Amino acid sequence: MKPITTLLLFAALAAPVWAAEQKAPAKPDLAKGQASYAAVCAACHGADGNAPTPAYPKLAGQHPQYLYKQLVEFKSGKRANAIMSGMVASLSEDDMRNIAYWLASQKAQPGAAKNKDTLLIGERIYRGGIADRQIAACAGCHSPNGSGIPVQYPRLAGQHADYSVSQLQAFRDGVRTNSAQMTGVAAKMNDREMKAVADYIAGLH
């Protein structure tokens, strides 16, 4: 067999193996994820991912793919947040994956809506959107009960209303830019609507 032919044959046989090695991420290690989380994240997000402070999001029970994506984007700067960028700076891709899957295995604590005066407004926006401004219903992506759609859209049910409002405002104001869909939605909402829908979301379960 000619040398060039032999080289091409070897390359053809080796390429699929190399590609498979590149595409196959390590299996999540939940024990390591818990250890990394305890060292880096627990102070703000709670020992089990149920943040006790309304300014910080509950992470327990969140879809792991979504959590991993956010951690990667904090590290790359695609999602700007000075505190989180510092927290994830020393984490490897495996660390972030392990943390994400460990958090997904934790049980999310339920929340509750607190403002009876805006509950119906929040429900209407969440379930039906705002037609005259072409704002889609939140339920279309995040599901009627707020459980989200794995891989695609995050779980919202029970999330702290303060945190949800802050993120809607960040999308609207161009502070958070890592979701074109959410930027488009938030750009058309006012603060009262944001607070109403965030309070309604807090009570979903």
MARBA-3410 file (N, C-alpha, C, O; in Angstrom, 1 decimal):
205
0.9,-1.2,0.0,0.0,0.0,0.0,0.9,1.2,0.0,1.9,1.3,0.7 ~ 0.5,2.2,-0.8,1.4,3.4,-0.9,1.3,4.2,0.5,0.3,4.2,1.2 ~ 2.4,4.9,0.8,2.4,5.6,2.1,1.3,6.6,2.2,0.7,6.7,3.3 ~ 1.0,7.4,1.2,-0.1,8.4,1.3,-1.4,7.8,1.5,-2.2,8.2,2.3 ~ -1.7,6.6,0.8,-2.9,5.9,1.0,-3.0,5.4,2.4,-4.1,5.4,3.1
-1.9,4.9,3.0,-1.9,4.3,4.3,-2.2,5.5,5.3,-2.9,5.3,6.3 ~ -1.6,6.7,5.1,-1.8,7.8,6.0,-3.3,8.2,6.0,-3.8,8.5,7.0 ~ -3.9,8.3,4.8,-5.3,8.7,4.7,-6.2,7.7,5.4,-7.2,8.1,6.0 ~ -5.9,6.4,5.2,-6.7,5.3,5.9,-6.6,5.5,7.4,-7.6,5.3,8.1 ~ -5.4,5.7,7.9,-5.2,5.8,9.3,-6.0,7.0,9.9,-6.6,7.0,10.9
-5.9,8.2,9.1,-6.7,9.4,9.5,-8.2,9.1,9.6,-8.9,9.6,10.5 ~ -8.6,8.4,8.6,-10.1,8.1,8.5,-10.5,7.3,9.6,-11.7,7.4,10.1 ~ -9.7,6.3,10.1,-10.1,5.4,11.2,-9.9,6.1,12.5,-10.7,5.9,13.4 ~ -9.0,7.0,12.6,-8.7,7.7,13.9,-9.6,8.8,14.2,-9.9,9.1,15.3 ~ -10.1,9.5,13.1,-10.9,10.7,13.3,-12.2,10.5,14.1,-12.4,11.2,15.1
-12.9,9.4,13.9,-14.1,9.2,14.7,-13.8,9.0,16.2,-14.6,9.4,17.0 ~ -12.7,8.3,16.4,-12.3,8.0,17.8,-12.0,9.4,18.5,-12.4,9.6,19.6 ~ -11.2,10.2,17.8,-10.8,11.5,18.4,-12.0,12.4,18.6,-12.1,13.0,19.6 ~ -13.0,12.4,17.6,-14.2,13.2,17.8,-15.0,12.7,19.0,-15.5,13.6,19.7 ~ -15.1,11.4,19.2,-15.9,10.9,20.3,-15.3,11.3,21.6,-16.0,11.7,22.5
-13.9,11.3,21.7,-13.2,11.7,22.9,-13.4,13.2,23.2,-13.6,13.6,24.4 ~ -13.5,14.0,22.1,-13.7,15.4,22.3,-15.1,15.8,22.8,-15.3,16.7,23.5 ~ -16.1,15.0,22.3,-17.5,15.3,22.5,-18.1,14.7,23.8,-19.1,15.2,24.3 ~ -17.4,13.8,24.4,-18.0,13.1,25.5,-17.5,13.7,26.8,-16.4,13.5,27.2 ~ -18.4,14.5,27.5,-18.0,15.1,28.8,-17.9,14.1,29.9,-18.5,13.0,29.8
-17.2,14.4,30.9,-17.1,13.5,32.0,-18.4,13.3,32.7,-19.2,14.3,32.8 ~ -18.7,12.2,33.2,-19.9,11.9,33.9,-19.9,12.8,35.2,-18.9,12.8,35.9 ~ -21.0,13.5,35.5,-21.0,14.3,36.7,-20.7,13.5,38.0,-21.2,12.4,38.2 ~ -19.9,14.1,38.8,-19.6,13.5,40.1,-20.3,14.3,41.2,-19.9,15.4,41.5 ~ -21.4,13.8,41.7,-22.2,14.6,42.6,-21.5,14.8,44.0,-21.7,15.9,44.6
-20.7,13.9,44.4,-19.9,14.2,45.7,-19.0,15.3,45.5,-18.9,16.2,46.4 ~ -18.3,15.4,44.4,-17.4,16.5,44.1,-18.2,17.8,43.9,-17.7,18.9,44.3 ~ -19.3,17.6,43.3,-20.2,18.8,43.1,-20.6,19.4,44.4,-20.6,20.6,44.6 ~ -21.0,18.6,45.4,-21.4,19.0,46.7,-20.3,19.7,47.4,-20.5,20.8,48.0 ~ -19.1,19.1,47.3,-17.9,19.7,48.0,-17.5,21.1,47.4,-17.3,22.0,48.1
-17.6,21.2,46.0,-17.3,22.4,45.4,-18.3,23.5,45.7,-18.0,24.7,46.0 ~ -19.6,23.1,45.7,-20.7,24.0,46.0,-20.5,24.5,47.4,-20.7,25.7,47.7 ~ -20.2,23.6,48.4,-20.1,24.1,49.8,-19.0,25.1,49.9,-19.1,26.0,50.7 ~ -17.9,24.9,49.2,-16.7,25.8,49.3,-16.9,27.1,48.6,-16.4,28.2,49.1 ~ -17.7,27.2,47.5,-17.8,28.4,46.7,-19.1,29.1,46.7,-19.2,30.3,46.7
-20.2,28.3,46.8,-21.6,28.8,46.6,-22.5,28.9,47.8,-23.4,29.8,47.8 ~ -22.3,28.1,48.8,-23.3,27.9,49.8,-23.5,29.2,50.6,-24.6,29.4,51.2 ~ -22.5,30.0,50.8,-22.6,31.2,51.6,-23.8,32.1,51.1,-24.4,32.7,52.0 ~ -24.0,32.2,49.8,-25.0,33.0,49.3,-26.3,32.2,48.9,-27.4,32.7,49.1 ~ -26.1,31.0,48.4,-27.3,30.3,47.9,-27.8,29.2,48.8,-28.7,28.4,48.4
-27.3,29.1,50.0,-27.8,28.2,51.0,-27.1,26.8,50.9,-26.6,26.5,49.9 ~ -27.1,26.1,52.0,-26.4,24.8,52.1,-27.0,23.8,51.1,-26.2,22.9,50.6 ~ -28.3,23.9,50.7,-28.9,22.9,49.8,-29.4,23.6,48.5,-30.1,23.0,47.8 ~ -28.9,24.8,48.3,-29.4,25.5,47.0,-30.6,26.3,47.2,-31.1,26.9,46.2 ~ -31.2,26.3,48.4,-32.4,27.2,48.6,-32.0,28.4,49.3,-32.0,28.5,50.6
-31.6,29.4,48.5,-31.1,30.7,49.1,-32.0,31.3,50.1,-33.2,31.5,49.8 ~ -31.5,31.6,51.3,-32.4,32.2,52.3,-32.6,33.7,52.1,-33.6,34.3,52.7 ~ -31.8,34.3,51.3,-31.9,35.8,51.0,-32.5,36.0,49.7,-32.1,35.5,48.7 ~ -33.6,36.8,49.7,-34.4,37.0,48.4,-33.6,37.6,47.3,-34.0,37.5,46.1 ~ -32.5,38.3,47.6,-31.7,38.9,46.5,-30.9,37.8,45.7,-30.5,38.1,44.6
-30.8,36.6,46.3,-30.0,35.5,45.6,-31.0,34.5,45.1,-32.0,34.2,45.9 ~ -30.8,33.9,44.0,-31.7,32.9,43.5,-31.7,31.5,44.2,-30.6,31.1,44.6 ~ -32.8,30.9,44.3,-32.9,29.5,44.6,-32.4,28.7,43.4,-32.8,28.9,42.3 ~ -31.4,27.8,43.7,-30.8,26.9,42.6,-31.2,25.5,42.7,-31.1,24.7,41.8 ~ -31.7,25.0,43.9,-32.1,23.6,44.1,-33.2,23.2,43.1,-34.2,24.0,42.9
-33.0,22.1,42.5,-34.0,21.5,41.6,-34.0,22.2,40.2,-34.8,21.8,39.3 ~ -33.1,23.1,39.9,-33.0,23.7,38.6,-32.4,22.7,37.6,-31.7,21.8,38.0 ~ -32.8,22.9,36.3,-32.2,22.0,35.3,-30.7,22.1,35.2,-30.2,23.3,35.1 ~ -30.0,21.0,35.2,-28.5,21.1,35.3,-27.9,21.8,34.1,-26.9,22.5,34.2 ~ -28.5,21.6,32.9,-28.0,22.2,31.7,-28.1,23.7,31.8,-27.2,24.4,31.3
-29.1,24.2,32.3,-29.3,25.6,32.5,-28.3,26.2,33.5,-27.6,27.2,33.2 ~ -28.1,25.5,34.6,-27.1,25.9,35.6,-25.7,25.9,35.0,-25.0,26.9,35.2 ~ -25.4,24.9,34.3,-24.0,24.8,33.7,-23.8,25.9,32.7,-22.7,26.5,32.7 ~ -24.8,26.2,31.9,-24.7,27.3,30.9,-24.4,28.6,31.6,-23.6,29.4,31.1 ~ -25.2,28.9,32.7,-25.0,30.1,33.4,-23.6,30.3,34.0,-23.0,31.3,33.9
-23.1,29.2,34.6,-21.8,29.2,35.2,-20.7,29.5,34.1,-19.8,30.3,34.3 ~ -20.9,28.8,33.0,-19.9,29.0,31.9,-19.9,30.4,31.4,-18.9,31.0,31.1 ~ -21.1,31.0,31.3,-21.3,32.3,30.8,-20.8,33.4,31.8,-20.4,34.5,31.4 ~ -21.0,33.1,33.1,-20.4,34.0,34.1,-18.8,34.0,34.0,-18.2,35.0,34.0 ~ -18.3,32.8,33.7,-16.8,32.7,33.6,-16.3,33.4,32.4,-15.2,34.0,32.4
-17.0,33.3,31.3,-16.6,33.9,30.0,-16.9,35.3,29.9,-16.3,36.1,29.1 ~ -17.8,35.8,30.8,-18.1,37.2,30.7,-19.4,37.5,29.9,-19.8,38.6,29.8 ~ -19.9,36.5,29.3,-21.1,36.6,28.4,-22.3,37.1,29.3,-23.1,37.9,28.9 ~ -22.3,36.6,30.6,-23.3,37.1,31.5,-22.5,37.9,32.6,-21.7,37.3,33.3 ~ -22.7,39.1,32.6,-21.9,40.0,33.4,-22.4,40.1,34.9,-23.5,40.5,35.1
-21.5,39.7,35.8,-21.8,39.9,37.2,-20.5,39.8,38.0,-19.9,38.7,38.0 ~ -20.1,40.9,38.6,-18.8,41.0,39.2,-18.6,39.9,40.3,-17.5,39.3,40.4 ~ -19.7,39.7,41.1,-19.5,38.7,42.2,-19.4,37.3,41.6,-18.5,36.6,42.0 ~ -20.3,36.9,40.7,-20.3,35.6,40.2,-19.1,35.3,39.3,-18.5,34.2,39.3 ~ -18.6,36.3,38.6,-17.4,36.1,37.8,-16.2,35.8,38.7,-15.4,34.9,38.4
-16.1,36.4,39.9,-15.1,36.1,40.8,-15.2,34.7,41.4,-14.3,34.0,41.6 ~ -16.5,34.3,41.7,-16.7,33.0,42.3,-16.4,31.8,41.4,-15.8,30.8,41.8 ~ -16.6,32.0,40.1,-16.4,30.9,39.1,-15.0,30.9,38.5,-14.7,30.0,37.8 ~ -14.2,31.9,38.8,-13.0,32.1,38.1,-12.1,30.8,38.2,-11.3,30.5,37.3 ~ -12.1,30.2,39.4,-11.2,29.1,39.7,-11.8,27.7,39.3,-11.2,26.7,39.5
-13.1,27.7,38.9,-13.8,26.5,38.6,-13.5,26.0,37.2,-13.4,26.7,36.2 ~ -13.2,24.7,37.1,-13.1,24.0,35.8,-14.4,23.7,35.2,-15.4,23.8,35.9 ~ -14.4,23.3,33.9,-15.7,22.8,33.3,-16.3,21.6,34.1,-17.5,21.6,34.3 ~ -15.4,20.7,34.5,-15.9,19.6,35.3,-16.5,20.1,36.6,-17.5,19.5,37.1 ~ -15.8,21.0,37.3,-16.4,21.5,38.6,-17.8,22.1,38.3,-18.7,21.8,39.1
-17.9,22.9,37.3,-19.2,23.6,37.1,-20.3,22.5,36.7,-21.4,22.7,37.1 ~ -19.9,21.5,36.0,-20.9,20.5,35.6,-21.3,19.7,36.9,-22.4,19.4,37.1 ~ -20.3,19.4,37.7,-20.6,18.7,39.0,-21.5,19.5,39.9,-22.5,18.9,40.4 ~ -21.2,20.7,40.0,-22.1,21.6,40.8,-23.5,21.7,40.3,-24.5,21.5,41.0 ~ -23.6,21.8,39.0,-24.9,21.9,38.3,-25.8,20.7,38.6,-27.0,20.8,38.9
-25.2,19.5,38.4,-25.9,18.3,38.6,-26.2,18.0,40.0,-27.3,17.4,40.3 ~ -25.3,18.4,40.9,-25.6,18.2,42.4,-26.8,19.1,42.8,-27.7,18.6,43.5 ~ -26.8,20.3,42.3,-27.9,21.2,42.6,-29.3,20.7,42.1,-30.3,20.8,42.7 ~ -29.2,20.1,40.9,-30.4,19.6,40.3,-31.0,18.5,41.1,-32.2,18.2,41.0 ~ -30.1,17.8,41.8,-30.6,16.6,42.6,-31.2,17.1,44.0,-31.8,16.2,44.7
-31.1,18.4,44.3,-31.6,18.9,45.6,-33.1,19.3,45.4,-33.5,19.7,44.3 ~ -33.8,19.2,46.5,-35.3,19.5,46.5,-35.5,21.0,46.7,-35.0,21.6,47.6 ~ -36.2,21.6,45.7,-36.5,23.1,45.8,-37.6,23.3,46.9,-38.6,22.6,46.9 ~ -37.4,24.3,47.8,-38.4,24.6,48.7,-39.4,25.5,48.1,-39.1,26.4,47.3 ~ -40.7,25.3,48.4,-41.8,26.1,47.8,-41.7,27.5,48.3,-41.2,27.8,49.3
-42.2,28.4,47.4,-42.3,29.8,47.8,-43.8,30.2,48.0,-44.7,29.3,48.0 ~ -44.1,31.5,48.0,-45.5,31.9,48.1,-45.6,33.4,47.6,-44.7,34.2,47.8 ~ -46.7,33.6,46.9,-47.0,35.0,46.5,-47.4,35.8,47.7,-48.1,35.2,48.6 ~ -47.1,37.1,47.7,-47.3,37.9,48.9,-48.3,39.1,48.6,-48.8,39.6,49.6 ~ -48.4,39.4,47.4,-49.2,40.6,47.1,-50.5,40.3,46.5,-50.6,40.0,45.3
-51.6,40.2,47.3,-52.9,39.9,46.8,-53.5,40.9,45.7,-54.2,40.5,44.9 ~ -53.0,42.1,45.8,-53.6,43.1,45.0,-53.1,43.0,43.5,-53.8,43.4,42.6 ~ -52.0,42.3,43.3,-51.5,42.2,41.9,-51.5,40.7,41.5,-51.0,40.4,40.4 ~ -52.0,39.8,42.3,-51.9,38.4,41.9,-52.6,38.1,40.6,-52.1,37.3,39.8 ~ -53.8,38.7,40.4,-54.5,38.4,39.1,-53.8,38.9,37.9,-53.8,38.3,36.8
-53.1,40.1,38.1,-52.4,40.7,37.0,-51.2,39.8,36.7,-50.9,39.5,35.5 ~ -50.5,39.3,37.7,-49.4,38.4,37.5,-49.8,37.2,36.8,-49.1,36.7,35.9 ~ -50.9,36.6,37.2,-51.4,35.3,36.6,-51.7,35.6,35.2,-51.4,34.7,34.3 ~ -52.4,36.7,34.9,-52.8,36.9,33.5,-51.5,37.1,32.6,-51.5,36.6,31.5 ~ -50.5,37.8,33.1,-49.3,37.9,32.3,-48.6,36.6,32.1,-48.2,36.2,31.0
-48.5,35.9,33.2,-47.8,34.6,33.1,-48.4,33.6,32.2,-47.8,32.9,31.4 ~ -49.8,33.5,32.3,-50.5,32.5,31.5,-50.9,33.0,30.1,-51.1,32.2,29.2 ~ -51.1,34.3,30.0,-51.6,34.8,28.7,-50.8,35.8,28.0,-51.1,36.2,26.8 ~ -49.8,36.4,28.7,-48.9,37.4,28.1,-49.7,38.7,28.1,-50.7,38.9,28.8 ~ -49.2,39.6,27.2,-49.8,41.0,27.1,-50.0,41.2,25.6,-49.1,41.6,24.9
-51.2,40.9,25.1,-51.4,40.8,23.6,-51.2,42.1,22.9,-50.6,42.1,21.8 ~ -51.6,43.2,23.5,-51.5,44.5,22.7,-50.0,45.0,22.6,-49.7,45.9,21.8 ~ -49.1,44.4,23.4,-47.7,44.7,23.2,-46.9,43.5,22.7,-45.7,43.5,22.7 ~ -47.6,42.5,22.3,-47.0,41.2,21.7,-46.0,40.6,22.7,-44.9,40.2,22.3 ~ -46.4,40.5,23.9,-45.6,39.9,24.9,-46.1,38.5,25.1,-47.3,38.3,25.5
-45.3,37.5,24.8,-45.7,36.1,24.9,-46.0,35.7,26.4,-45.4,36.2,27.3 ~ -46.8,34.7,26.6,-47.1,34.2,27.9,-45.8,33.5,28.4,-45.1,32.7,27.7 ~ -45.5,33.7,29.7,-44.4,33.1,30.3,-44.5,31.6,30.3,-43.5,30.8,30.1 ~ -45.8,31.1,30.5,-46.0,29.7,30.5,-45.7,28.9,29.3,-45.4,27.7,29.3 ~ -45.6,29.6,28.1,-45.3,29.0,26.9,-43.9,28.4,26.9,-43.7,27.3,26.3
-43.0,29.0,27.6,-41.6,28.5,27.7,-41.3,27.8,29.0,-40.6,26.9,29.1 ~ -41.9,28.4,30.1,-41.5,28.0,31.4,-42.6,27.0,32.0,-42.4,26.6,33.2 ~ -43.6,26.6,31.2,-44.6,25.7,31.5,-45.6,26.3,32.5,-45.3,27.2,33.3 ~ -46.9,25.9,32.5,-47.9,26.4,33.3,-47.6,26.4,34.8,-48.0,27.3,35.6 ~ -46.9,25.4,35.3,-46.6,25.3,36.7,-45.2,25.8,37.1,-44.8,25.7,38.2
-44.5,26.4,36.1,-43.2,27.0,36.3,-42.1,26.0,36.4,-41.0,26.4,36.8 ~ -42.3,24.8,35.9,-41.2,23.8,36.0,-40.2,23.9,34.8,-39.2,23.3,34.9 ~ -40.5,24.7,33.8,-39.6,24.9,32.7,-39.6,23.7,31.8,-40.3,22.8,32.0 ~ -38.7,23.8,30.9,-38.5,22.7,29.9,-37.0,22.4,29.9,-36.1,23.2,29.5 ~ -36.6,21.2,30.4,-35.2,20.8,30.5,-34.4,21.1,29.2,-34.9,20.9,28.1
-33.2,21.5,29.4,-32.3,21.9,28.4,-32.6,23.2,27.8,-31.7,24.0,27.5 ~ -33.9,23.5,27.6,-34.2,24.8,26.9,-34.5,26.0,27.8,-33.9,27.0,27.7 ~ -35.4,25.8,28.8,-35.9,26.9,29.6,-35.9,26.5,31.1,-36.2,25.4,31.5 ~ -35.4,27.5,31.9,-35.2,27.2,33.4,-36.5,27.1,34.1,-37.6,27.6,33.8 ~ -36.4,26.4,35.2,-37.5,26.3,36.2,-37.6,27.6,36.9,-36.6,28.3,37.2
-38.9,28.1,37.1,-39.1,29.4,37.8,-39.9,29.2,39.1,-39.8,30.1,40.0 ~ -40.7,28.1,39.2,-41.6,28.0,40.3,-40.9,28.1,41.7,-39.9,27.6,41.9 ~ -41.5,29.0,42.5,-41.0,29.2,43.8,-39.8,30.1,44.0,-39.3,30.4,45.1 ~ -39.4,30.7,42.9,-38.2,31.6,42.9,-38.5,32.8,43.7,-39.7,33.3,43.6 ~ -37.5,33.4,44.4,-37.7,34.6,45.1,-38.2,35.7,44.2,-37.6,35.9,43.1
-39.2,36.4,44.5,-39.8,37.5,43.7,-38.8,38.6,43.5,-38.6,39.1,42.4 ~ -38.0,38.9,44.5,-37.0,40.0,44.4,-36.0,39.7,43.3,-35.6,40.5,42.5 ~ -35.6,38.4,43.3,-34.6,38.0,42.4,-35.2,38.1,41.0,-34.5,38.5,40.0 ~ -36.4,37.5,40.8,-37.0,37.5,39.5,-37.2,38.9,38.9,-36.9,39.2,37.7 ~ -37.6,39.9,39.8,-37.7,41.3,39.3,-36.4,41.8,38.9,-36.3,42.5,37.9
-35.3,41.6,39.7,-34.0,42.1,39.3,-33.5,41.6,38.0,-32.9,42.3,37.3 ~ -33.8,40.3,37.7,-33.4,39.8,36.4,-34.2,40.3,35.2,-33.7,40.6,34.2 ~ -35.5,40.5,35.4,-36.3,41.1,34.4,-35.8,42.5,34.1,-35.7,42.9,32.9 ~ -35.5,43.3,35.1,-35.0,44.6,34.9,-33.7,44.6,34.3,-33.4,45.5,33.5 ~ -32.8,43.7,34.6,-31.5,43.6,34.0,-31.6,43.2,32.5,-30.8,43.8,31.7
-32.5,42.4,32.2,-32.7,42.1,30.7,-33.2,43.4,30.0,-32.8,43.7,29.0 ~ -34.2,44.0,30.6,-34.8,45.2,30.0,-33.7,46.3,29.9,-33.7,47.0,28.8 ~ -32.9,46.5,30.9,-31.9,47.6,30.9,-30.6,47.3,30.2,-29.7,48.2,30.1 ~ -30.5,46.1,29.6,-29.3,45.7,28.9,-28.1,45.3,29.8,-27.0,45.2,29.3 ~ -28.4,45.1,31.1,-27.3,44.7,32.0,-27.1,43.2,31.8,-25.9,42.7,31.8
-28.1,42.4,31.6,-28.0,41.0,31.3,-28.4,40.8,29.8,-29.4,41.2,29.4 ~ -27.4,40.2,29.1,-27.6,40.1,27.7,-27.5,38.7,27.1,-27.2,38.5,25.9 ~ -27.6,37.7,28.0,-27.3,36.3,27.5,-28.6,35.5,27.1,-28.6,34.3,27.0 ~ -29.7,36.3,26.8,-30.9,35.6,26.3,-31.7,36.7,25.5,-32.3,37.6,26.0 ~ -31.6,36.5,24.2,-32.3,37.5,23.3,-33.8,37.4,23.5,-34.5,38.4,23.4
-34.3,36.2,23.8,-35.8,36.1,24.0,-36.2,36.9,25.2,-37.2,37.6,25.2 ~ -35.5,36.8,26.3,-35.9,37.5,27.5,-35.7,39.0,27.4,-36.4,39.8,28.0 ~ -34.7,39.4,26.7,-34.5,40.8,26.4,-35.7,41.4,25.7,-36.1,42.5,26.0 ~ -36.1,40.6,24.7,-37.3,41.1,23.9,-38.5,41.2,24.7,-39.3,42.1,24.6 ~ -38.7,40.2,25.7,-39.9,40.3,26.5,-39.8,41.4,27.5,-40.8,42.2,27.6
-38.7,41.5,28.2,-38.6,42.5,29.3,-38.6,43.9,28.8,-39.0,44.8,29.5 ~ -38.2,44.1,27.6,-38.1,45.4,27.0,-39.5,46.1,26.9,-39.6,47.3,26.8 ~ -40.5,45.3,26.9,-41.9,45.8,26.7,-42.7,45.8,28.0,-43.9,46.2,28.0 ~ -42.0,45.5,29.1,-42.7,45.4,30.4,-42.3,46.6,31.3,-41.2,47.1,31.2 ~ -43.3,47.1,32.1,-43.0,48.1,33.1,-42.7,47.5,34.5,-43.0,46.3,34.6
-42.3,48.3,35.4,-41.9,47.7,36.7,-43.1,47.1,37.4,-42.9,46.0,38.1 ~ -44.2,47.7,37.3,-45.4,47.1,38.0,-45.7,45.7,37.5,-46.1,44.8,38.2 ~ -45.7,45.5,36.2,-45.9,44.2,35.6,-44.9,43.2,36.0,-45.2,42.1,36.2 ~ -43.6,43.7,36.0,-42.6,42.8,36.4,-42.8,42.3,37.8,-42.6,41.1,38.1 ~ -43.1,43.2,38.7,-43.3,42.8,40.1,-44.5,41.9,40.3,-44.5,41.0,41.1
-45.5,42.1,39.5,-46.7,41.3,39.6,-46.5,39.9,39.1,-46.9,38.9,39.8 ~ -45.8,39.7,38.0,-45.5,38.4,37.5,-44.5,37.7,38.3,-44.6,36.4,38.5 ~ -43.5,38.4,38.9,-42.5,37.8,39.7,-43.2,37.3,41.0,-42.8,36.2,41.5 ~ -44.1,38.0,41.6,-44.8,37.6,42.8,-45.6,36.3,42.5,-45.7,35.4,43.3 ~ -46.3,36.3,41.4,-47.1,35.1,41.0,-46.2,33.9,40.8,-46.5,32.8,41.3
-45.0,34.1,40.2,-44.1,33.0,40.0,-43.6,32.4,41.3,-43.5,31.2,41.5 ~ -43.4,33.3,42.3,-43.0,32.8,43.6,-44.0,31.8,44.3,-43.5,31.0,45.1 ~ -45.2,31.9,43.9,-46.2,31.0,44.5,-46.5,29.8,43.6,-47.3,28.9,44.1 ~ -45.9,29.6,42.5,-46.1,28.5,41.6,-45.4,27.2,42.3,-44.3,27.3,42.9 ~ -46.0,26.1,42.1,-45.4,24.9,42.5,-46.0,23.7,41.8,-45.6,22.5,42.0
END
